[in-house]
Amino acid sequence: MFGMGKEKQAELRYLAADYVTLKQGSFVVCAVTGQKIHLDNLNYWNVERQEAYVNGAASLKRELEVNA
């Protein structure tokens, strides 16, 4: 079928407990590791920096970098 298998990066605006989709897609990229994060697995982000993280360890790593 046309278009199947083509993943596109989403563009999101991160809010305190949710996010708003600005550009449709199936994943975002972790700001620390560069890994794809499928939207159904997106659990970690920072509202102030508007960054997504693949897991809690990546989120902590970024916090330590920023606050060093």
N, C-alpha and C positions, 0 to 999 in steps of 0.2 A: 504494500500500500504506500502511496506517496507520502513522504515526510516521516515515515516511521523510522525509529532508530536515531533520529537527529535530536540530540539534546541541545537546549539553548540555555544560556546563563540568564537568570532572572535578575531584575534590579528591584531592590526592596528599600523601603524606609522603615528602619527599626524603631519600634515604640517600646514602652516599658514592659508590657506583657504580651505583645503581639507585633505584627509587622503589616505593612501595606505594600501590595504589589504595584510597582510603578511600570515594570516591563515584564510581561509574561515569560516564563521559563521554568525549567525543572530543577535547577540547582543554583547555588551561589558558591563562591570560592572563599576558603578559610584565609583570613588576613595573616595568619602566622605560618601555616604549613603549605598553603597553595592547593590543598586538596579540595575536590568537589564535595559539596554537602548538598545532598538531595533535600528538597524543601520538606519532605515528610520526616526527615531526620534532623532538621534544624532546631536546636535547643539552646544554643549559646550565642549571644551577641552583645555588643556594647552600644547603647543608645547615643552617648556623647560622641563616640568616634565613628559611629555608623559602620561597624565591622562585624562580620560573622566569624565564628570559631567552630572548628570541627568537634571539639570536646572541652571539658572543663580544664584539662591540663594546658591546652592552647590558650584558653582565656586567661588563666593564671600567668602563663609565660608573658603574654602581652601586658598584663597589669604590672608585672615586675619590671619589664622593660621601660614602660612609660613612667613609672614612679621611682626609677633608680636615681 
